[in-house]
Amino acid sequence: MADDIASFNALQLDAIREVGNIGTGNAATALSGLLSRMIHMSVPQVELVSIYELGGHYGDPMEIVGAVFVRSTGGFQCSLIFIQNEEDASLMVELLLKQQFGSYIPVDELPQEMVDSALSEVGNIVLSSFLNAINLLLGTQHQISVPGVAHDMLSSILDVVASIYGQMGETALLVNTELSVEGLDEGRKISGHIILIPDPDALDLLLRKLKVL
């Protein structure tokens, strides 16, 4: 099928959104295990958009964000990115290090290499778990690349996503959700964005397995 948003019918879009919901739930469960904290997840907002229109689906393009990138090969080939604003990414790193070392360490007191390593671990868990749910649905297996980490303006990150990953597929599945993490100040939320960019053949495989193609 054409790698074009307009070519998807309502049934196909609903099926793809449900995949996003299942993947995000699996990712939240894995993150809860990593942090040893109860995590409640808001209902994910799932959209299918052109990779070249990503910039219009987020907030301030000048906002500094942390992003974790991975590439998956195997039965379902795709690229995945986990994006958080710097404040949420820093909080996630602090929660992980507190769980690992038993004490709270502010991110600004840590070497950047340690911060990026922790952020990479969080992103890898989130994206691998998201992908595991999809592969379970499809009955396929995957191999995931070593995560890459970047800190930059949101617009710059999304430009890189479009220029690099647009060579593999032009359709992106966006999943936006908020996490309530046990032990945080009341009302404090952690937001995250998962971008899944399936290769064109992988998207057809997904739709066939879901019996909507």
N, C-alpha and C positions, 0 to 999 in steps of 0.2 A: 504494500500500500504506500501511497505517497507520504513522505515525511512532512506533512502539512496539517496544521491544526484544523483547518476547515474540512479536512477529509474524514475526521472522526465523527461518528454519530453519537447520540445521547447515551445509548447503552454502553458503547465503548468508553466514553468519558467517565461514566459512573463506575465501570469496572476498574479503570486505571486509578480513580480516586480511592476506591476501596483498597487497592494494593498499597497506596500511600498511607492510608490509615493503619493497615496491618503492620507495615514496615515500621512506622513511627512507634506503635505500641511495643513492638519487639525491641526497638532501640531504647525506649524508656525503661523497660524491664532490665536490660543489660546494664544501662547506666546506673540504675538503682543498686545492682550488685557491685559495680565498680566502686561506687562511693559509700556503700554500706549505709544507705539512707533510703527511707521511703520516698518515692517520687510519684506525684500525681500529675497527670498530663491533661492539658485542655484538649478539646476536640480539634484535631488538626485541620487547618485550611489547606486544601489540596487543589492545585491548579495545573493545567497543561498549557504551556505557552511556547512561543518561538524563542529560541535561545537568544535571538537578537533583540528581544523585547524585555529581557530580564530587568534592565534598569528601571522600568516603569512599575515594577511590582514590589519595590522595597522603599525604604525611607530616604533620608538625606543622602545624596550621592557623595557628599564630602565626609560622611561619618567614617571614622577609623574602625575597621573590623579585623577580626582574626578568622582565617579560613584554613580548613584542612582539606586537601585534595587527595583522592585515590582513583586508581584505574582498576577495573575488574575485567578479567578475562575468563573464559570458560563457556558454559552453556548460555549464559546471559551476559553479554558484553556491554559494559556501560562505564561512564565516568560519574563520580559522585563528589559533591562538595558539601561541607558543613560550615556554615557561616554564623558567627555571633558578633555582636558589637564588643568592643574591647573590655567594657566593664563586665559584661556577662562572661566573656571568655576568661577574664582574670579571676572572677569568682569561682568558676568551674575548676580552674587550676588550683586555687587555694583549698577548695573542698577535697580535691583528689590528694593533694600533698598532706593535708591534715589527716586524712584517712590512712595514708601510708606511713606517716612519721609521728602521728599522735599529737601534733601541736600545730597551731595556726601560724603560718608564715606569710606575711603580706607579699604580693607579687613584686612590688617595687624594691624589695630587699633581696630578690633572687637573681642569679645570672640569667640572661636571656635564653641561653641554651637549655637551662632547666625548665623554664617556663614553656618554651616551644616543645620540649620533649613531653611534658605533661599534657599540653594541649593536643599534641599529636596522638597521645594515648587515648584521650577522651574522644577525639574525632574518629579515630580508628574503631573504637568500640561502637560508637553511634552508627557509623556508616556500614561496618561489617554486619552488625545486627540487623540493620535495615535491609541489607542485601540478603542476609540469611533467610529472612522471611519470604522474600521474592523467590529465591531458589527452592525453598521448601514447597511453595505453591507450584513451581514449574517442574519440580523433580530434576533439577539440574545442579551442577556443582560449579564453584568458582575459585579463582585465585586472585588475591587482591595485592596491589602494589604497596611498597613502603609509602606511608603517608608523607605528603609535602605540606609545609606550613607557611603561610604568608600573612603579613600585617600590612594593610594599606587602606586607602580610601575605598569605600564600597564601589564607587564607579570604576576604579582601576581594577579591582578584583573581577568585576563582572565583564569588563572589557577583555581581560585575559581569558576568562571562561569562554566568551564568544569566539575569540580569535583562535584559541587552541582546540577546544572541544567541538567547535562548530564544524571542523573537518571530519568529525566522526558521526555527528547527528545534529539535526537542527531543532529537535523538539526537546523541551526540558520539563520535567515534572517537579514542581515546587511544592514543598511541604513546610508550612509555618506552624509552630506550636509554642506554647508556654509550659514551663515545668514549675511545679511547686515542690521545692525540696525541703524535706523535714529538717528542722533545726535552724532555718533561716529566720530573719526578722519577719514578723507577721506582715503579710501582703507582698513580700519580696518575691518576684518571679524571675526566672531565667528563660530568655527566649532563644530560639535557635531556628535556623533555616537549613533544610536539606534540599539540595538540588541534585536530581538524578537525570542524567543525559544518556538515554539508551542508544546504542547503535541502531540504525534503521532495521536491520534484520532482527535484532533483539526485541524491538517493539512489536514486530509482526509475530514473533514467537510468543510474547506475552499475551497478545490478543487472541491467538489461536488456542493457547492453553486455557484461557478464561472463557473460551467458546463464544467469543463475540466477534470473530473474524471469519 
